[in-house]
């Protein structure tokens, strides 16, 4: 019996939700996913890379929330 690869968190999200996800929600979710990946990283370099990505995504999500507040 052939095993199938486990779907990524993004693939699982799209399987459960509408395919359209607001940018701010996407970046917030990706930040959480990268933080989780950092917790399970096998080496310090990988942990650092995941934490850097998480920080970038969090900054993007915050910028979108701020811009949305000014527009609406």
MOPAC internal coordinates of N, CA, C and O (Angstrom, degrees):
PM7 1SCF
backbone

  N    0.0000 0     0.00 0     0.00 0    0    0    0
  C    1.4525 1     0.00 0     0.00 0    1    0    0
  C    1.5238 1   109.30 1     0.00 0    2    1    0
  O    1.2310 1   120.42 1   -48.83 1    3    2    1
  N    1.2945 1   116.79 1   131.17 1    3    2    1
  C    1.4555 1   123.14 1  -177.83 1    5    3    2
  C    1.5246 1   109.66 1   -88.28 1    6    5    3
  O    1.2310 1   120.71 1   -46.83 1    7    6    5
  N    1.3384 1   116.25 1   133.17 1    7    6    5
  C    1.4666 1   118.61 1   178.91 1    9    7    6
  C    1.5256 1   109.81 1   -90.54 1   10    9    7
  O    1.2310 1   121.25 1   -33.38 1   11   10    9
  N    1.2976 1   115.21 1   146.62 1   11   10    9
  C    1.4647 1   121.21 1   178.86 1   13   11   10
  C    1.5189 1   108.76 1   -95.49 1   14   13   11
  O    1.2310 1   120.10 1   -32.69 1   15   14   13
  N    1.3424 1   117.42 1   147.31 1   15   14   13
  C    1.4624 1   118.90 1   176.13 1   17   15   14
  C    1.5257 1   110.10 1   -65.94 1   18   17   15
  O    1.2310 1   121.33 1   -32.55 1   19   18   17
  N    1.3196 1   115.07 1   147.45 1   19   18   17
  C    1.4603 1   120.52 1   177.98 1   21   19   18
  C    1.5204 1   108.91 1   -71.02 1   22   21   19
  O    1.2310 1   119.58 1   -48.56 1   23   22   21
  N    1.3428 1   118.41 1   131.44 1   23   22   21
  C    1.4718 1   120.02 1   179.01 1   25   23   22
  C    1.5277 1   110.75 1   -64.15 1   26   25   23
  O    1.2310 1   120.95 1   -34.23 1   27   26   25
  N    1.3133 1   115.79 1   145.77 1   27   26   25
  C    1.4609 1   120.39 1   177.26 1   29   27   26
  C    1.5213 1   109.70 1   -69.04 1   30   29   27
  O    1.2310 1   120.79 1   -14.10 1   31   30   29
  N    1.3263 1   116.10 1   165.90 1   31   30   29
  C    1.4630 1   120.49 1   178.47 1   33   31   30
  C    1.5264 1   110.68 1   -60.08 1   34   33   31
  O    1.2310 1   120.25 1   142.76 1   35   34   33
  N    1.3322 1   117.13 1   -37.24 1   35   34   33
  C    1.4580 1   120.45 1   179.04 1   37   35   34
  C    1.5221 1   110.38 1   -65.96 1   38   37   35
  O    1.2310 1   120.23 1   136.84 1   39   38   37
  N    1.3280 1   117.16 1   -43.16 1   39   38   37
  C    1.4667 1   120.41 1   178.22 1   41   39   38
  C    1.5260 1   110.66 1   -63.79 1   42   41   39
  O    1.2310 1   120.07 1   139.83 1   43   42   41
  N    1.3223 1   117.47 1   -40.17 1   43   42   41
  C    1.4613 1   120.93 1   178.36 1   45   43   42
  C    1.5215 1   110.42 1   -64.52 1   46   45   43
  O    1.2310 1   120.48 1   139.48 1   47   46   45
  N    1.3301 1   116.70 1   -40.52 1   47   46   45
  C    1.4651 1   121.24 1   179.02 1   49   47   46
  C    1.5244 1   109.98 1   -59.68 1   50   49   47
  O    1.2310 1   120.42 1   131.45 1   51   50   49
  N    1.3328 1   116.80 1   -48.55 1   51   50   49
  C    1.4622 1   120.21 1  -177.61 1   53   51   50
  C    1.5190 1   112.59 1   -67.87 1   54   53   51
  O    1.2310 1   120.27 1   152.70 1   55   54   53
  N    1.3041 1   117.08 1   -27.30 1   55   54   53
  C    1.4600 1   119.96 1   176.97 1   57   55   54
  C    1.5302 1   110.88 1   -69.95 1   58   57   55
  O    1.2310 1   120.41 1   152.76 1   59   58   57
  N    1.3438 1   116.82 1   -27.24 1   59   58   57
  C    1.4662 1   121.38 1  -177.42 1   61   59   58
  C    1.5228 1   112.89 1   -95.06 1   62   61   59
  O    1.2310 1   119.66 1   156.05 1   63   62   61
  N    1.3225 1   118.25 1   -23.95 1   63   62   61
  C    1.4618 1   121.60 1  -170.85 1   65   63   62
  C    1.5171 1   112.14 1  -124.19 1   66   65   63
  O    1.2310 1   122.57 1    -9.56 1   67   66   65
  N    1.3110 1   112.68 1   170.44 1   67   66   65
  C    1.4541 1   120.77 1   172.25 1   69   67   66
  C    1.5319 1   108.53 1   -54.78 1   70   69   67
  O    1.2310 1   119.31 1   -40.85 1   71   70   69
  N    1.3300 1   118.92 1   139.15 1   71   70   69
  C    1.4583 1   119.96 1  -178.08 1   73   71   70
  C    1.5317 1   113.82 1   -62.80 1   74   73   71
  O    1.2310 1   119.90 1   160.24 1   75   74   73
  N    1.3280 1   117.79 1   -19.76 1   75   74   73
  C    1.4662 1   119.86 1   177.40 1   77   75   74
  C    1.5176 1   109.03 1   -89.29 1   78   77   75
  O    1.2310 1   121.02 1   -55.84 1   79   78   77
  N    1.3114 1   115.66 1   124.16 1   79   78   77
  C    1.4584 1   121.88 1   178.18 1   81   79   78
  C    1.5305 1   107.10 1  -125.92 1   82   81   79
  O    1.2310 1   119.73 1   -55.45 1   83   82   81
  N    1.3226 1   118.13 1   124.55 1   83   82   81
  C    1.4701 1   119.05 1   178.75 1   85   83   82
  C    1.5299 1   111.11 1   -55.10 1   86   85   83
  O    1.2310 1   121.15 1   -34.26 1   87   86   85
  N    1.3214 1   115.41 1   145.74 1   87   86   85
  C    1.4682 1   120.46 1  -176.37 1   89   87   86
  C    1.5240 1   112.51 1   -55.06 1   90   89   87
  O    1.2310 1   120.10 1   134.44 1   91   90   89
  N    1.3177 1   117.42 1   -45.56 1   91   90   89
  C    1.4620 1   120.31 1  -179.11 1   93   91   90
  C    1.5187 1   111.90 1   -60.27 1   94   93   91
  O    1.2310 1   120.50 1   138.89 1   95   94   93
  N    1.3272 1   116.65 1   -41.11 1   95   94   93
  C    1.4659 1   120.95 1   177.46 1   97   95   94
  C    1.5249 1   110.88 1   -65.31 1   98   97   95
  O    1.2310 1   121.01 1   138.32 1   99   98   97
  N    1.3305 1   115.68 1   -41.68 1   99   98   97
  C    1.4650 1   120.01 1   179.53 1  101   99   98
  C    1.5246 1   110.44 1   -60.43 1  102  101   99
  O    1.2310 1   120.28 1   130.58 1  103  102  101
  N    1.3391 1   117.07 1   -49.42 1  103  102  101
  C    1.4584 1   119.97 1  -177.28 1  105  103  102
  C    1.5259 1   111.48 1   -66.57 1  106  105  103
  O    1.2310 1   119.85 1   144.20 1  107  106  105
  N    1.3187 1   117.90 1   -35.80 1  107  106  105
  C    1.4725 1   120.62 1   176.03 1  109  107  106
  C    1.5252 1   110.49 1   -64.03 1  110  109  107
  O    1.2310 1   120.68 1   134.75 1  111  110  109
  N    1.3155 1   116.30 1   -45.25 1  111  110  109
  C    1.4671 1   120.47 1   179.67 1  113  111  110
  C    1.5166 1   110.94 1   -63.25 1  114  113  111
  O    1.2310 1   120.66 1   135.58 1  115  114  113
  N    1.3312 1   116.34 1   -44.42 1  115  114  113
  C    1.4726 1   119.46 1  -179.93 1  117  115  114
  C    1.5232 1   110.94 1   -63.52 1  118  117  115
  O    1.2310 1   119.94 1   144.24 1  119  118  117
  N    1.3281 1   117.72 1   -35.76 1  119  118  117
  C    1.4572 1   120.30 1   176.18 1  121  119  118
  C    1.5286 1   110.49 1   -61.57 1  122  121  119
  O    1.2310 1   120.56 1   134.13 1  123  122  121
  N    1.3281 1   116.54 1   -45.87 1  123  122  121
  C    1.4696 1   120.07 1   177.87 1  125  123  122
  C    1.5262 1   111.27 1   -61.62 1  126  125  123
  O    1.2310 1   120.70 1   138.51 1  127  126  125
  N    1.3257 1   116.28 1   -41.49 1  127  126  125
  C    1.4656 1   120.01 1   179.76 1  129  127  126
  C    1.5254 1   111.70 1   -63.89 1  130  129  127
  O    1.2310 1   120.46 1   138.78 1  131  130  129
  N    1.3266 1   116.74 1   -41.22 1  131  130  129
  C    1.4663 1   119.67 1   179.38 1  133  131  130
  C    1.5271 1   111.02 1   -68.97 1  134  133  131
  O    1.2310 1   119.88 1   143.38 1  135  134  133
  N    1.3187 1   117.84 1   -36.62 1  135  134  133
  C    1.4665 1   120.00 1   175.46 1  137  135  134
  C    1.5247 1   110.52 1   -62.70 1  138  137  135
  O    1.2310 1   120.53 1   138.68 1  139  138  137
  N    1.3248 1   116.58 1   -41.32 1  139  138  137
  C    1.4650 1   120.51 1   177.82 1  141  139  138
  C    1.5310 1   110.22 1   -64.47 1  142  141  139
  O    1.2310 1   120.48 1   138.52 1  143  142  141
  N    1.3246 1   116.68 1   -41.48 1  143  142  141
  C    1.4653 1   120.13 1   178.70 1  145  143  142
  C    1.5279 1   110.63 1   -63.29 1  146  145  143
  O    1.2310 1   120.39 1   142.97 1  147  146  145
  N    1.3296 1   116.85 1   -37.03 1  147  146  145
  C    1.4682 1   120.42 1   178.11 1  149  147  146
  C    1.5240 1   111.05 1   -62.65 1  150  149  147
  O    1.2310 1   120.74 1   141.89 1  151  150  149
  N    1.3277 1   116.19 1   -38.11 1  151  150  149
  C    1.4719 1   120.05 1   179.64 1  153  151  150
  C    1.5236 1   111.46 1   -63.49 1  154  153  151
  O    1.2310 1   120.23 1   150.15 1  155  154  153
  N    1.3264 1   117.16 1   -29.85 1  155  154  153
  C    1.4595 1   121.31 1  -177.09 1  157  155  154
  C    1.5308 1   113.16 1  -103.34 1  158  157  155
  O    1.2310 1   120.47 1  -171.31 1  159  158  157
  N    1.3192 1   116.71 1     8.69 1  159  158  157
  C    1.4638 1   120.29 1  -177.53 1  161  159  158
  C    1.5236 1   110.71 1   -64.27 1  162  161  159
  O    1.2310 1   121.18 1   -34.29 1  163  162  161
  N    1.3293 1   115.34 1   145.71 1  163  162  161
  C    1.4625 1   120.44 1  -176.25 1  165  163  162
  C    1.5290 1   113.74 1   -89.29 1  166  165  163
  O    1.2310 1   120.20 1   167.25 1  167  166  165
  N    1.3243 1   117.22 1   -12.75 1  167  166  165
  C    1.4661 1   119.56 1   179.31 1  169  167  166
  C    1.5299 1   109.88 1  -146.53 1  170  169  167
  O    1.2310 1   120.16 1   -21.77 1  171  170  169
  N    1.3216 1   117.30 1   158.23 1  171  170  169
  C    1.4706 1   120.89 1  -177.82 1  173  171  170
  C    1.5304 1   113.79 1   -58.49 1  174  173  171
  O    1.2310 1   120.00 1   143.22 1  175  174  173
  N    1.3356 1   117.61 1   -36.78 1  175  174  173
  C    1.4651 1   120.26 1  -179.08 1  177  175  174
  C    1.5233 1   110.83 1   -65.59 1  178  177  175
  O    1.2310 1   120.71 1   139.18 1  179  178  177
  N    1.3132 1   116.25 1   -40.82 1  179  178  177
  C    1.4584 1   120.34 1   178.51 1  181  179  178
  C    1.5326 1   110.22 1   -66.14 1  182  181  179
  O    1.2310 1   120.74 1   137.10 1  183  182  181
  N    1.3224 1   116.19 1   -42.90 1  183  182  181
  C    1.4705 1   120.38 1   178.10 1  185  183  182
  C    1.5206 1   110.34 1   -58.82 1  186  185  183
  O    1.2310 1   120.46 1   134.53 1  187  186  185
  N    1.3213 1   116.73 1   -45.47 1  187  186  185
  C    1.4683 1   121.30 1   179.88 1  189  187  186
  C    1.5272 1   111.20 1   -61.47 1  190  189  187
  O    1.2310 1   120.47 1   136.16 1  191  190  189
  N    1.3329 1   116.71 1   -43.84 1  191  190  189
  C    1.4709 1   120.39 1  -179.59 1  193  191  190
  C    1.5303 1   110.63 1   -62.62 1  194  193  191
  O    1.2310 1   120.27 1   136.88 1  195  194  193
  N    1.3333 1   117.09 1   -43.12 1  195  194  193
  C    1.4700 1   120.05 1   178.87 1  197  195  194
  C    1.5233 1   111.27 1   -65.18 1  198  197  195
  O    1.2310 1   120.25 1   139.85 1  199  198  197
  N    1.3214 1   117.13 1   -40.15 1  199  198  197
  C    1.4673 1   119.60 1   179.25 1  201  199  198
  C    1.5238 1   111.41 1   -66.45 1  202  201  199
  O    1.2310 1   120.13 1   143.69 1  203  202  201
  N    1.3317 1   117.35 1   -36.31 1  203  202  201
  C    1.4711 1   120.31 1   177.09 1  205  203  202
  C    1.5257 1   110.61 1   -64.99 1  206  205  203
  O    1.2310 1   120.48 1   136.62 1  207  206  205
  N    1.3294 1   116.68 1   -43.38 1  207  206  205
  C    1.4662 1   119.51 1   177.39 1  209  207  206
  C    1.5258 1   110.64 1   -63.54 1  210  209  207
  O    1.2310 1   120.36 1   137.28 1  211  210  209
  N    1.3197 1   116.92 1   -42.72 1  211  210  209
  C    1.4667 1   120.62 1   178.92 1  213  211  210
  C    1.5228 1   110.47 1   -58.45 1  214  213  211
  O    1.2310 1   120.44 1   138.06 1  215  214  213
  N    1.3114 1   116.76 1   -41.94 1  215  214  213
  C    1.4613 1   120.79 1   179.43 1  217  215  214
  C    1.5272 1   111.34 1   -65.07 1  218  217  215
  O    1.2310 1   120.27 1   137.57 1  219  218  217
  N    1.3168 1   117.08 1   -42.43 1  219  218  217
  C    1.4687 1   120.48 1   178.53 1  221  219  218
  C    1.5242 1   111.37 1   -62.02 1  222  221  219
  O    1.2310 1   120.92 1   134.66 1  223  222  221
  N    1.3381 1   115.84 1   -45.34 1  223  222  221
  C    1.4663 1   119.57 1   178.60 1  225  223  222
  C    1.5258 1   111.25 1   -62.90 1  226  225  223
  O    1.2310 1   120.40 1   139.27 1  227  226  225
  N    1.3306 1   116.84 1   -40.73 1  227  226  225
  C    1.4635 1   120.23 1   179.64 1  229  227  226
  C    1.5302 1   110.87 1   -63.61 1  230  229  227
  O    1.2310 1   120.31 1   139.84 1  231  230  229
  N    1.3239 1   117.01 1   -40.16 1  231  230  229
  C    1.4658 1   120.50 1   177.67 1  233  231  230
  C    1.5271 1   111.45 1   -63.45 1  234  233  231
  O    1.2310 1   120.71 1   138.15 1  235  234  233
  N    1.3229 1   116.25 1   -41.85 1  235  234  233
  C    1.4700 1   119.86 1   178.06 1  237  235  234
  C    1.5286 1   110.89 1   -63.68 1  238  237  235
  O    1.2310 1   120.36 1   136.67 1  239  238  237
  N    1.3268 1   116.91 1   -43.33 1  239  238  237
  C    1.4653 1   120.69 1   179.42 1  241  239  238
  C    1.5278 1   110.35 1   -62.33 1  242  241  239
  O    1.2310 1   120.16 1   137.78 1  243  242  241
  N    1.3171 1   117.31 1   -42.22 1  243  242  241
  C    1.4589 1   121.50 1   179.61 1  245  243  242
  C    1.5290 1   110.92 1   -65.00 1  246  245  243
  O    1.2310 1   120.08 1   138.59 1  247  246  245
  N    1.3335 1   117.45 1   -41.41 1  247  246  245
  C    1.4554 1   120.80 1   178.87 1  249  247  246
  C    1.5237 1   111.22 1   -63.24 1  250  249  247
  O    1.2310 1   120.65 1   140.72 1  251  250  249
  N    1.3181 1   116.36 1   -39.28 1  251  250  249
  C    1.4753 1   119.71 1   178.66 1  253  251  250
  C    1.5131 1   110.37 1   -67.35 1  254  253  251
  O    1.2310 1   119.77 1   137.49 1  255  254  253
  N    1.3372 1   118.04 1   -42.51 1  255  254  253
  C    1.4787 1   120.51 1   177.83 1  257  255  254
  C    1.5228 1   110.44 1   -61.11 1  258  257  255
  O    1.2310 1   120.55 1   137.01 1  259  258  257
  N    1.3314 1   116.55 1   -42.99 1  259  258  257
  C    1.4687 1   120.35 1   179.74 1  261  259  258
  C    1.5321 1   111.13 1   -63.10 1  262  261  259
  O    1.2310 1   121.01 1   133.52 1  263  262  261
  N    1.3361 1   115.67 1   -46.48 1  263  262  261
  C    1.4806 1   119.68 1   179.56 1  265  263  262
  C    1.5147 1   111.06 1   -63.88 1  266  265  263
  O    1.2310 1   120.47 1   140.76 1  267  266  265
  N    1.3223 1   116.71 1   -39.24 1  267  266  265
  C    1.4728 1   119.84 1   179.25 1  269  267  266
  C    1.5242 1   111.55 1   -64.25 1  270  269  267
  O    1.2310 1   120.71 1   142.75 1  271  270  269
  N    1.3376 1   116.25 1   -37.25 1  271  270  269
  C    1.4515 1   120.96 1   178.22 1  273  271  270
  C    1.5204 1   112.19 1   -65.27 1  274  273  271
  O    1.2310 1   120.62 1   144.77 1  275  274  273
  N    1.3177 1   116.42 1   -35.23 1  275  274  273
  C    1.4633 1   120.48 1   179.67 1  277  275  274
  C    1.5164 1   111.90 1   -76.02 1  278  277  275
  O    1.2310 1   120.82 1   151.76 1  279  278  277
  N    1.3417 1   116.03 1   -28.24 1  279  278  277
  C    1.4670 1   119.90 1  -178.61 1  281  279  278
  C    1.5150 1   112.26 1   -84.82 1  282  281  279
  O    1.2310 1   120.44 1   146.53 1  283  282  281
  N    1.3112 1   116.77 1   -33.47 1  283  282  281
  C    1.4446 1   117.39 1  -171.02 1  285  283  282
  C    1.4501 1   113.17 1  -117.81 1  286  285  283
  O    1.2310 1   120.10 1   180.00 1  287  286  285

